[in-house]
Amino acid sequence: MILYFWEENFRQMRAIIQRAGSACVSVNGEVKAAIGRGLLILLGVEEADTSEDAEWLSGKIARLRIFDDDGGVMNLSLRDTGGEALVISQFTLHASTRKGNRPSYIRAAKPETAIPLYETFIRQLSSDLGKQVQTGIFGAMMDISLVNEGPVTIIIDSKLRE
């Protein structure tokens, strides 16, 4: 019952954030983008999302303190460390597996909604970090390589703000 409530009532832009020692994305065997130490961000957009969701999520990620300080405590943000970011669109983050064994992607935004919000998120994150953000290619079949530091993996949903 709780899962049903969750799926039906919380529509949100969703990000999976992974602390990376390095990461890269390839399309058709060719490297499209690569980063050193920083964050790999998988971004899923739903139809009900707005530019406000993209802006809030970007700020939250830029300020997220998941990098170690000199004392070995996760106390520094990506902005603090000067790290890099790689953003990959991923509609499968909104898969529903409630019924049957084949995921439904009906909650994922259609390209005409998702692309502008994906681009808004990228522009905002670049602004929040004060540097260009690397990206994959929206809608392409991509191969992602990641050295996950820690490992540290965080999930953030834009509508679950408090």
Helices and strands as residue ranges (DSSP letters): H 2-9, E 14-27, E 30-35, E 38-44, H 51-63, E 67-68, E 74-76, H 78-81, E 84-89, G 91-94, H 111-129, E 134-135, E 143-157
